[in-house]
């Protein structure tokens, strides 16, 4: 299965600055499409109410918080939007599957950043978090409506 995403690489940039660049980038593209492609969006019968909310700041949650949200939903038997099955539970340290990303993104009014993923599920070059080396200074931007990860990035080891 193919998917497209953006992974910015910026020298001398920390994780917070990277998230700011990513949200400005995504917001600019969406707002520009709304301004310049309104006729096309109308032909496609695209409800633009969600797109109009794609403006900074985007919510930011830690991987630990996302895992807790997922497991609470799994315990309640919540359904994943667009899926026939309930939210599957996840163990800390596992990477998110499409149902997990879809569930997390559906909890917010706009795209959401999930940051500080476990080091074991990310690339070797991602900077570990000082004082907590089991997580790295990484981030994914999840978009609602089942799109999942649309941008990703990290601080690189130097």
C-alpha positions as CSV (number, residue, x, y, z in Angstrom):
1,X,0.0,0.0,0.0
2,X,1.4,3.4,-1.0
3,X,1.2,6.6,0.9
4,X,2.7,10.0,0.5
5,X,4.1,12.2,3.2
6,X,6.6,15.0,3.8
7,X,9.7,14.6,6.0
8,X,11.4,18.0,6.4
9,X,15.1,18.0,7.1
10,X,16.3,21.3,8.7
11,X,19.8,22.0,10.1
12,X,20.1,23.4,13.6
13,X,16.4,22.9,14.3
14,X,15.0,21.5,17.5
15,X,11.8,19.4,17.8
16,X,9.5,22.3,18.7
17,X,10.9,24.4,15.8
18,X,10.3,21.5,13.4
19,X,6.7,21.1,14.5
20,X,6.2,24.8,13.9
21,X,7.6,24.6,10.4
22,X,5.5,21.5,9.7
23,X,2.2,23.2,10.9
24,X,2.9,26.4,9.0
25,X,3.7,24.3,5.8
26,X,0.5,22.2,6.0
27,X,-1.7,25.2,7.0
28,X,-0.4,27.3,4.2
29,X,-1.1,24.6,1.6
30,X,-4.6,23.9,2.9
31,X,-5.5,27.6,3.2
32,X,-4.1,28.3,-0.3
33,X,-6.2,25.4,-1.8
34,X,-9.3,26.8,-0.1
35,X,-8.6,30.3,-1.5
36,X,-7.6,29.3,-5.0
37,X,-9.4,26.0,-5.7
38,X,-12.9,26.7,-4.3
39,X,-14.6,25.8,-7.6
40,X,-12.8,22.5,-7.9
41,X,-13.6,21.7,-4.2
42,X,-17.2,22.4,-5.0
43,X,-17.3,20.2,-8.1
44,X,-15.8,17.4,-5.9
45,X,-18.5,18.1,-3.3
46,X,-15.8,18.5,-0.7
47,X,-17.1,19.7,2.7
48,X,-14.5,22.4,3.5
49,X,-15.6,23.0,7.1
50,X,-12.8,20.7,8.4
51,X,-10.2,22.3,6.0
52,X,-11.1,25.8,7.3
53,X,-9.9,24.7,10.8
54,X,-6.4,23.6,9.6
55,X,-4.7,26.6,11.1
56,X,-1.9,26.7,13.8
57,X,-1.4,25.8,16.4
58,X,-2.1,22.1,16.0
59,X,-2.5,19.9,19.1
60,X,0.6,18.2,20.4
61,X,0.5,14.9,22.4
62,X,3.2,12.7,23.7
63,X,3.4,9.1,22.5
64,X,2.6,8.0,26.1
65,X,-0.6,10.0,26.0
66,X,-1.6,8.5,22.6
67,X,-1.1,5.0,23.9
68,X,-3.2,5.7,27.0
69,X,-6.0,7.2,24.7
70,X,-5.9,4.1,22.5
71,X,-6.0,1.6,25.3
72,X,-8.8,3.4,27.1
73,X,-10.8,3.4,23.8
74,X,-10.0,-0.3,23.3
75,X,-11.2,-1.1,26.9
76,X,-14.5,0.7,26.2
77,X,-14.9,-1.1,22.9
78,X,-14.9,2.2,20.9
79,X,-15.1,1.9,17.1
80,X,-12.4,3.3,14.8
81,X,-14.1,5.8,12.4
82,X,-14.3,4.1,9.0
83,X,-13.5,0.6,10.3
84,X,-15.9,-2.2,11.2
85,X,-13.9,-3.2,14.3
86,X,-13.2,-1.7,17.7
87,X,-9.9,0.2,18.4
88,X,-7.2,-2.5,19.0
89,X,-5.2,-2.2,22.2
90,X,-1.5,-1.5,21.8
91,X,1.5,-2.2,24.0
92,X,3.9,0.6,24.9
93,X,6.8,0.5,22.5
94,X,4.7,-0.7,19.5
95,X,4.3,1.5,16.4
96,X,0.9,2.7,15.5
97,X,-1.1,0.9,12.8
98,X,-3.6,2.7,10.6
99,X,-6.5,2.1,13.0
100,X,-4.6,3.7,15.8
101,X,-3.6,6.7,13.8
102,X,-7.2,7.1,12.5
103,X,-8.6,6.9,16.0
104,X,-6.1,9.4,17.5
105,X,-6.7,11.9,14.7
106,X,-10.4,11.6,15.0
107,X,-10.2,12.9,18.6
108,X,-9.1,16.4,17.4
109,X,-10.6,19.2,15.4
110,X,-7.5,19.5,13.2
111,X,-4.3,17.6,12.5
112,X,-2.5,16.5,15.6
113,X,1.2,16.0,16.4
114,X,2.3,12.8,18.2
115,X,5.9,13.2,19.5
116,X,8.5,11.3,21.4
117,X,8.0,7.9,19.9
118,X,9.9,4.8,21.2
119,X,13.5,4.7,20.0
120,X,13.0,1.1,18.9
121,X,10.4,1.9,16.3
122,X,12.2,4.9,14.7
123,X,15.3,5.3,12.6
124,X,18.7,4.9,14.2
125,X,19.7,8.5,13.5
126,X,16.9,10.1,15.6
127,X,18.2,11.9,18.8
128,X,17.2,10.1,22.0
129,X,15.5,12.2,24.6
130,X,18.0,13.3,27.3
131,X,17.2,11.5,30.6
132,X,14.8,9.1,28.8
133,X,16.7,7.3,26.0
134,X,13.9,4.8,25.4
135,X,12.1,7.6,23.4
136,X,13.5,9.8,20.7
137,X,12.9,13.4,19.7
138,X,10.6,12.5,16.8
139,X,7.2,13.6,15.6
140,X,4.5,12.5,13.2
141,X,1.6,14.8,12.1
142,X,-1.7,12.8,11.9
143,X,-4.5,14.0,9.7
144,X,-8.2,13.1,10.4
145,X,-10.6,11.5,7.9
146,X,-8.4,8.4,7.7
147,X,-5.4,10.0,6.1
148,X,-3.0,9.1,9.0
149,X,0.6,10.3,9.0
150,X,1.1,13.2,6.6
151,X,4.4,14.6,7.9
152,X,7.2,13.2,10.1
153,X,10.5,14.3,11.3
154,X,13.0,14.4,14.2
155,X,16.0,15.9,15.6
156,X,19.0,14.1,14.1
157,X,21.9,12.8,16.1
158,X,25.0,14.9,15.8
